[in-house]
Amino acid sequence: MRPEELLEQLDAEQRVAVAHGEGPLLVVAGAGSGKTRVLTYRIAYLLATGRARPDEILAVTFTNKAAREMSERIGALLGSGLGGGFVGTFHRFALQLLRRYPRQVGLPERFAIADEDDQRRILDRVLKRLGVGPAQLSVRAARARISWRKNTLGQHAGPLPGDPAGGLLAEVFQAYEEELRGSGAVDFDDMLTFAVRLLEEDAALRTALARRFRWQLVDEYQDTNAVQARLLWLLGGARPNLTAVGDEDQAIYRFRGARVENILRFEETYPDATVVTLPRNYRSTEPILRVAAAVIANNVQRRAKRLQSEVGSGVPVAVYQAADEGDEASFVAQEVAAIRRREPGASVAVLFRTNAQSRPLEGEFVRRAIPYVVVGGVRFWERAEVRDALAYLRLVVAPEDAIAFRRAIHVPARGIGAATMDLLEAAAREDGVPLPTAARRLPATLTPRARTALERFFGLLDELARQAATAPPARVVETLLERSGLADQYRGEDEEDRARLANLDQLVAAAAEAGERGLDLAAFLDEVALLTDADVLAEEGAVQLSTLHAAKGLEFDTVFLTGLEDGLLPLRREGQREEEDLEEERRLAYVGMTRARRRLFLVAARVRRLHGQLMPGRPSPFLLEIPRELLEDRTGGAGRDPFRAHLPRPAEGRRPPSKWGGVPPSVGGAADRERLPSAAGQPVATDGFRPGMKVRHPSFGAGVVLQVQRGAAETRLVIFFDRVGRKTLIPSLARIEPL
């Protein structure tokens, strides 16, 4: 395609970005503004004009899915692939560097990649060995803090977060690193930090790579961390031909080490940078964009901008205040069922802040026979039977992989118990060799049974290694499953066993597909290690239940944003930094809203069970930032305002006084679609009962009043009791007492 033909297919702002010459360029691409289009067209334009050769292109993003989409679009525009160039994730680029130059950074030739499960297992052993209990430091917390350390380029100095004295966490960190290196392995964060170290220490390699990859393009720049930003700098210097595309309003991964400052200070890092803003949204209707803009405008750390919809007008954004999480689930399911009847092909997503919120939604969807999928559930590659087989394959490729050995040696059971493993671990320490090497030497103190089991185990690995040298990956996997007993242990009549066996069959199919693409066993395992949740396709036609983080990069015809309550969205956590955390949570809400193409529902519950207790909720302060005229209230009738009848609106341009918005408890709401008046005050029973009041019943115990229903003859109370759930009672007869 000719250069002028490429530009004709773009809007005015996109054309400016695509036709930019040399030097750094920041493209501020708001939600739905065509950032992937700009990236792919810029690459095609550089090639069509002769400014760049294919092998001079380095395009990096964060998921394999995004990289594949970019490659496919480039291929469609050029009529051919990007031969010699690189289109992939940061981790894939780093891994390719390390596979080529492992010794320069002290890694073995065939180092292993420790995935999340491997890291958890290592940390579990480390914490037990150090006598650290879960109350002191959990495996999850240790892993998160170690990852934070590496992603902030602080791997070898200073205290870890939450450990200012550099004590316990520093000791855990050191022991974890020793286990990794002793196993000949790196974790995901190490891929990037070792790649940075390689480029910093090898000036000749750094210069050679900079000359080769003259044109660098990076997607989702707001999600880069200190290591990724440093990697880009090392490849380009102060005035690179770097095109960075991103949007600070969608920066939601600070907990992973991402730095929104990278995009906000782009012009400081690259003083000659050109900045182009894409203001046109091609995804959402105008009402959705106006609501989302009203929320995100309250953030300070952002560039002032307003998206305009190219889709046009649409239905108003709906808001509903549920009585509790059960009512919330019922409302969402009822609306979803109606949408599916009207528009069978429409895509629908229900988004929430935490995974735990899916439980009542799942229950309601099951009752109504609505097909759904929970995004981020157990992935194929994380299933135990698949991971068992992969552990064997990793040992075939990397015989010193102690992490894989510890898993494979026990599956199927072969008489290698804890005592034998202790003996082998001791032999490895005494001889100063990796654990698999010590086991292969068959220490003299082994029992005859253990010796025989190890001989057969390593005999199988040697057979597989010989086969892998000439046979495609699928043949090796088939041999493994036949000879190891991994498949035989699932050849029963049990439904779960059949499912596990089917998963192993799928592993063979995946290996066959890799072989068809020319990958050998080692390359196949590297590809598997780099897969992420974003690379898993959801079931077609099913409603997607997803956390807000997992929904990033997706879009749907209809979105339900649930749990819009203070303390849940925004989420409260210990050790938060007030403004930074509030702005990150607001960006998270913004990302959720802008996933919607045609319809957006905002839902909150007035009472929710948290940590086993029924807690009165308060509307999220983000709801109060939306002008009332932009919302269609689905809770009550015309003119009803359950969220604001008793809530003061913050003064224009000012933040509410308290940490998360200073919002007093709401007293509006409804249950089972009952509508409550909400004029000057809520309906109140003659004996003073109000929604939100804690009460006690002689038989049912403690509860919370959800609703006051005033009839012509008598008043009824809808109460949620901890023991028995929801009950509707007449207070004058039920002997209900306020607490």
N, C-alpha and C positions, 0 to 999 in steps of 0.2 A: 504494500500500500504506500502511495506517495505521501510525503510530509504534509502537503496541503490537504489531502483527503483525511488524514488523521485529525488535523486541527478543526476541520469542518464538523466533526462529530462531537465537539466539546462545547461547553458554554464559555462565556467570556473569561471568567476567572480561571477555569480549568486550562484554557488555552495559554494564558500567561504562565502558569506553572509548568506546563508541558514544554513550552518553547524556550524556557529559561536556558541561558548559556552556561558558562563555567562559573564556579564558585558555589558556596553553600546556599542552599534554598530550604526554607521552612514553609511547608504547606499546612496551614491550620485548617483541618478538614473536620467540620462539625458532623454530628450524627447524620448519616444518610446523604452526605454531600458528594459521594463518589470518589473516595480516597483511593480505592483499589484501581479504579478507572484511570485516575491521574498517574499512579505509579506505572501501570502497564503501558499506557499511552506514552509516557515520558521515555520509557525504555525503547519502545518501538520508534519514537521520533528520533532519539539519539542515533539509532541504527540506520533509519531511513535517510537521515541527513548526512551520514558518514562521519559524524562526530565521534562515534564510538564503534569499536568492533565487539562482536558478541562475547569474546573472552575477556573483555575489559569491564564487564558488568558484574557487580556484586550487589544482589538484592536480598535483604534479610528481613524476616518477620518472626512472629512468635509461635505459630502453629504450623504443623505440616499441612493442615487443611488449607490455610491461607496461602502457603507456598505453592501448593498444587494448583489452586485457583489462579494464582498469578502466572504460573508457567503455562497453564492452558490458555489464558487470555492472550499472553504474548505470542504463543504459537498460532492462535487464530488470526492475530493481526499480521504476523510476519509470514505465515504460511509454512513456518518451520520452527523448530525449537531453538533455544538459546545456546547453541553449541559452544562449549568451552567456558561459558559464563557460569555464575553460581546464583541459583534462586533457592533459598531454603531458610531454615531457622538459624538463630545465633548458635544454638547448641550443635547443629549439624556442621556448620562452618568450623566451629572450634574443634569438634571431634575429628574432622578431616585433617586439620593441622596437626593434632596430637597423634593421630595414627601414622602420619608421615614423619614426625620428629619426636617420638616419645622419649628417647634417651636424653635429649637436650634438657628435659625438665625432670629427669630422674624416674621415669616410668618404664615398666617392662615393655617389650615389643608388643605383646598381646595383652595389654591391661584390660581388666574387666570393668563393666559399668554397673555400679551398685544402684539399683532403683529404690523406690520409696520403701518397699517391703524389706529389702536388704538392709537399708539404713536403720529401720526400726529394730530389726533383729540384732544388729551390731550394738545399737545403743542400749537395748534391753540387756545384753550381756555385760556391757560396760557398767551400767548402773548397778547391776547385781554384784559385779565384782568389786565395785567401790563401796558397796553397802549403802547405796542411795535409794531410799524408798520413794514411792509415787507422791507422797505428801511433800517431800523435799523438792523433787524434780521429776516430772513425768517424761516418758519417752517422747511424746508429742512436743512438749515444751522445749526439751533439749534439742530436738531436731530443728524446730523453728528458729531457735536462737543461733544455732550453729550455721544454718542457712543464711540468716541475716548477717552474721559475721562475714561470711564469704562474699555475699552479694554487695557488701559495702566496702570491699577491698581492705578489710581489717583483719585478714586471716591470721596474721602472725604477731599482732601487737594489741595492747589495750584490753580493757575488760569487755565482757559480753554484756548485752542488755539485760538489766535486772540483776547484775552481779558486779556492782561497782568495785568491790574489793578484789576482783579477779580470782576468786577462790574456787568454789565448787564447780561452776560452769567451765572455768578455764581448765580444770583438771579433767572434766568429762570431755571437753573438746580435744585435749591432747591425746587421751586414751582412744577416742573415736578415730582420730587421724592415724594413730599407730596401727589400729585394727585394719583400717582401709588400706594403708600402704603395705602392711604385712600380708594382706590378701591380694596384693597386686591389683587394686581397684581404685577407681575414682567415682565420686558421686556426681550428680548433675551440675552442682555449683562448681565443682572442681574443673569440669570441662572448660568453663569460661575463665576461671582464675589462672589455670595452667596455660591457657592460650595467651592470656595477657602477659604472663611471666615470660613465655617463650618469645613474644615480640619485643618485650622490653629488654631482654638479655641478648637477643640476636639481632643486631642492627642490620646485618646484611640481609637476613630473611625479611625483616620489616621493610627495608627499602625495595626488595624484589617484589613483595606482595603489593606495596603501594604503587609500583610502576605497572604491575599487571592489572590490578583492579582500580583503574583510573576513575571509574564512575560508581559511586556507592549510593544505594537507595535503601532506606529503612522505613518499614511500616510500623504504625502504633508507637511512635517515638516517645509518647508520654509514659509508656510502660517500661522504658529502659531503666536499668539500674546503674550503679556506679561502674560495675565491671563492663557492661555492654557499651556504655558511653566511652570508657577508656579504650576499649577495643577499637571502636570507630575512630577515635582520635589518633591512635597509633597507626592506623592505616591511611589517614588522610592529612594529619597535621592541622594547622590553624586555618588554612584556606583550601579545603578539599572540594572536590566536585561531589558534595554530599547533598542528597535530597532527603529530607526528613519529613515524614507525613504523620500528623497526629492531632490530638485535641486534648488540651488539659482538662476539659470538662468531663472527659471519660477516663481519667486516671484513677483506677480503683484497686491497684495492686501494691500499695505502700507496704502492706504486711509481708510481701515477698521481697521487699527491698527496692521496689521501683521508686524512682525519684521524679516527682512532677516538676521539680526545679530544672531538670534537664531540658524540658521544652520551654518552660517559662524564661529561662536564661539563655536560650539558644543564641540570641544576638550578642550576649556577653562572651560566650564561648567562641563564637565565630563572628567577629566584628563586621566582616564584609557581607554578612548574610542578607539575602532578600527574603521578605516575608509575604506570602500570598494567602489570603483568607478565602475559603470557599463558603459562600453564604446560602447557597441554594440546597434545599433538602428535597430529595427525590423519593423519600420513603413514606413520611407521615403526613397526615392531614394537618391543616392549620390549627384546629383546636388542640390537638395533641402537642404541637410545637409551642403554642402559647402557654399551656400549663407547665410544660417542662422548662421553658425559659423563665417563667415566674419563680420557679424554685432555684435554678442554678444561678440566677442573677444575684442571689444573696451571698455567693462565694466571693471572697476578696482575691484569692490567688487564681486569677484568670484574665484573659483578654476580653475586653468588651466586644460582644458580637451578638447578632440576632439572626437566627435561621429563618428563611422564608420558604413556605411550602410550594413546591411545584406540582404537588398532587391536587391542591385546592381545598375547598371547604369540606367539612364532614360532620358527623354527629358529635355532640358535645361529649366531653370526658365525664364519665359517670362516677359518682362517689357513693359509697354505702358504708354505714356504720352498723356492724353486727353486734348482737348481744354478747356473743362469746365465740370461741373458735369453731364450735359446732355449727352455729348460725352462719359464720363466715363460710365454712365449707359448703353448707347447704345452698347459700346464695350463689356461690361461684358455680357449683355443679348445675344448679337450675338454669343459670344463664348460659353455661357451656352447652347444655342439652338443647336449649332453644336455638343457639347459634348453629349447632351442628344440623338441626332440622332445617333451618332456613338456608344454610350454605354448607352443604356436605363437604366441600373441598377446602373450606377455610382452615387456616392454621391457627392454633390457639395455644397460648402458654400461660401458666400460672407461676408467678415468680414470688420468691420470699427471701428473707434475709438469712435464715438459718435452716439447715436440713431438717431439724426437728419439726418444723412447721408443716411438713408434708403429711404427717400421720393422719390428722383428721380429714385432710383433702383426699388422700388415698382411700380412706374408709368410705367416704361419701361417693367417690367415683365408682368404687366396687359395687356399692348398693344400687347405683343407677346404671350399671353396666356400661360405663363410659370408658373406652380404651384410653390408657395413659402410659407414659413412660417417665421414670424418674431419671433425669439427666444427672450423670455423675454417680450412678449406681456401680455395682461391681462390674468392671470392664472384662472383656474376654481375656485379655492378657494378664489380668490380675487373679483369675480363677486358679485355685490350688493345683488342679491336675495339669493345667497348662504351664504353670510356673515350675512344677516338678520336672516336666519334660525339658523345659528351657534350661534348667540347672544342669542336666546332663549335657545338653548341647554346648553350653558355655564351657564346661570342662573339656569338651572335645577341642574347642578353639583355643582356650586359655587353660592349660593343664594345672596352673598354679592358683587358680581362682578358688580361694578358701571359702568364700561366701557360698558359691555354688556347691562346693563339696559338702559343706555342712548340711545342705538341704537334700542333695541327691542321695547321699549315703544312707539315709533313713527311709527312702521310698523306692520300691516297696520295702517292708521290714526285712532285714537280712541278718539279724542277730548282732548288730552293732549298737550297743547300749551306751548309757552315760559313762560307765566305768571305762569302756574301750575308748570313747571319745576323750576322756580325761587323759588317758595314757598317750593317745596320739598327740593331743595338744602339748603335753609335757615333752614328748620327743621332738616336736617341732621347735619348741623354745630352746631345748638343750642343744640341738644341732644347728639352730639358727637358719632354718629353712621353712618355706611355706608348708602349711598343714597337709595339702595333698601330696607333697613330696615326701614328707615324713611318713605318711600312711603307705605310700607306694613302696617304701623301704622295708615294710613289715617288721616293726620292732620285735625283738626276741621275746618280750614279755607278753605278747598277744596270746590269747587262747587259740587252740586249733580251729574252733568254729569261726572266730573273728578273722583269723588268717585266711581261711578258705573263702570267706565272704569278700574280703578285700581283693584277693587274687582274681576272683570272678568279676568283681566290679571294674577293676582296672583293665582286665582282659577285654571286657565289653567296650570300654572307652577307647582302647587301642584299636580295636576292630572298626569302630565308628570313625576314628581319625584317619585310618587308611582309606576307608570308603569315601570320606569327605574330600580327599585329595583329588578324586576324579569324578565322583557322582554328584548329581544335583542335590540341593538341600532336601527336597521331598523324599528322595530315596534314603537319605541318612535318617530322617525322622521316622520313616516307616520301619527301618531296621531297629531303631531305638525302641519303638513301641512294641515290636514283636519280641525282641530279645531281653528287654529289661523287666518285663512283667508289669509295666505301668498300665498297659491296656487291659491285661488279664484281670487285674484286681477290680475292674468295673464291669465284667461280663456277667452280670447278674440280672435278675428280673426287676430289681428295684428301679423305680422311675428316675430317681436321682442318679443312680449308676449309669443308666442309659444316657442321661443328659451329659454326664461327665465324659462318657465314651464318645458321644457326638462332638464334644468340644475338642477332644484329641484328634478326631477326624478332620475337624476344621483347621487344626494346627498343620496337618499334612497339606491341606488345601492352600493355606497361606504360604507354606514353604514352596509349594509347586508354583504358585503365582509369582513368588520372588525369583524362582529359577527361570521362569519364562522371561523375566526382565533382565536376566543376565547376572543375578546376584549369586555369589557363593554363600556357604554357610555363615562365614564370619560377617559378611555384609548384611545378610538377612538378620542376624542377631543384633547388629548395630541399629538397623532400621526399627526393629521391635523395641529396642531400648529407648528410642527417641519418640515413640508414640505418646500422645497425650490424650486427655479426655475429649479435647476438641476434635479429635480425629475419629470419634465414634459416631456413627449416624444413628439418629433416633428412629424409632419405628414410624413408618409412614402413616399419616392419618391419625396418629394418637396425639392426645393432648400432652404437652410437655410440662412436667413439673420440675422446676429448676430454681436453684439459688440465683441471686442476682449476678454473682461473680461468674457462674457457669454460663449465663445467658449472653455474656459480652460477645459481640460480633454476630449475633443472630437477629432475626427479625420475624415477626408474626403478624397475621391479619388482626388478631385480637390478643391483648395482654391484660391479665389481671395482676395488679401489684397489690399483694396482700400484706397483712401485718403492719400497716402504717400506724404504728403506735410509738410513743416516746419510750425509749429503752430497748426497742426492738429494731426500729428503723427511724432514727439513728439508734444503733446498738450501743449499749453501755458495757464497758469493760474496765477492769482495774488498770491503773497506770496510763490512762489516756491523757494525751495532750489536747486541751480543750478545743482550740480553734482548728488545728490540723485534723483531728479526728472528725470533728463536725463537718468540715468541708469535704473530707473523703466520703463520709456517709451521705452527704448531699449529692455528691457526684454519683454515688451508687444508685440513689433514687432516680437521678436524671437518666442514667444508663437504662434502668428498668423502663422508665416512661417512653424513651425514644426507641425501644424495641418494637413498639406498636405501629402498625401501618394504618389501620382504619378505626379501631376501637380501643379505648383504654378505660379500664375500671380501676379505681382506687378504693381499697377496702381496709377497714380497721375494725377491731373488736373492742368493745367497752370493758369486757372481762376476759382474761385469758389465763389458762393454767400454765404457770412457769415454775420449773424446779419442783414440781409436785404440789404446788399451792395455787389456789385460785386468786389471782391478783387483779384489782381494778386497773384498767388501762387508761392512758391519756392519749388523745390524738397526737400523731407525730407533728412536731413543729413545722415540718415541711408542708403538711396540709394547710396550715394557717398562712403560709406564704403565697398561696394561690388565690388570686382575686375570686371572690364568690361567684361573680357573674360568668366565670369560665367553666363552672361545674354544674352538672345536672344531678340533683340529689335524688338517689333511689331509695333512701331510707324512709322518708315521709312524703306527704303531699306537697302541693305547690306552696312555696313560701316557707316550708319547713327547713330548719337549719340545725341538725343535731350536733354538728361539730362546733358551732360558733355561738349558740344561744347564750352560753355562759362563759365564753372565752374572749378575753380582750385581744384585739388585733394589735400587733406591735406598731408603733408609730412609723411613718414612712421613712425609709432609709436607716432605721435603727434595728438592732438585733434585740430579741427578748432578753430580759435580765438574767435568767438562770442559765445553768450550763448547757442544757439542751433545749432552750427555748422558753423556759419559765411558764409552761402551760399548766394551769390548774386542772384537776381531774374533770373529765367530761361527765355530764349526767344525762346526755341524750342517749338514744339507741333504740333498738327494736329486736324482737325475737319472733321467729316463725312468721315473718312478714307482717306482724302486727305494727300498726303505725301509732306513734305517740305524738301528741301535741307538744310543741316546744316554743311557746311564745315567751311570756315573761318568766315562766318557770315550768318545771315538770309537774305533771299531775301528782298530787300527794294524797295518800290515804288519810282519813280523818285522824288516825292515830300516829301520823307523822312519818310513815315509812317512805323512803326515797330510793331510787335506783342507786346502786353502789353501796348501800348500807349493809353492814355485816349484822347477821341475825342468828338466832339459835332456835331450833325446834326440839321439843322433848324427845322425839324418836329419831329424827333425821340428822340431828346434830347441827354443826355450824354451817352457814351458807352465806351467800351474797345475793341481795335483791337485784335482779336483772331488769325488772319491768314492773310498773304499777299500772294496772288496767282498771280504770274507773268505769263501771257500768251504771245503768239507770237505777238498779236496785242495790248493788253492793260493789265493793272494791276487791279486786283479786291481785295477788302478788305472784309474779314469776320469779322463782328463787332457784339458784344453783347450789345444791348441797354437796359437800365434799364426798359424802358416803354414797349417796343414791342418785346424784345427778339433778336434772331439772324437774321441778315440781311447780304446779300452779295451785295456790292455796288461798282461802279466804281468811284474812288475818284475824277476824273476830271469832272464828271457830277453831283455828289451828294452834292457838296458844304460842304464837311467834313472839319472841322477845328480841329487842335490839341488843347488840353486844357493845 
